[in-house]
Structures are given as C-alpha cells and as structure tokens.
C-alpha cells in the first residue's frame, strides 16, 4: 500500500531523530538488569556451550579430519 499522506515518514529532522533515539535509550535503561552470573561471562566469551543453564562438557576429540589423521 502506498503512503499518500503529507506526513513525513522519517524522524523529520536530525534533532528530532536524536531526541527519539535519546528517549528510546532512556526507556531501555530503566528496564536493564545486571548479569545474574558475572563469573560465567568469561566462559561465554571463550565459547563455552550451555544447555538449560548447565555447562556442557567438551569432548577432547579433534574437530577436523586432518587433526584426526595427525592424532592417529
């Protein structure tokens, strides 16, 4: 459907766009909460996998075919 009204589609001006962004960020900050387990952040950054909140144990198998051949 084509917009046939005279109303501006975007924020209108740069100042209005910045004001809208500021208000959205301000509203989001009121709902932010702290990380429940800050000690697990390093594990997540390192690529650890979790399932249903439990840390999955990694197997020590080589990931690629070449690594498997070298290990044999």
Secondary structure, DSSP 8 states (H G I E B T S, - for coil): ----SSS-SS-SSHHHHHHHHHHHHHHHHTT----S-GGGHHHHHTT--EETTEE-------SSHHHHHHH-
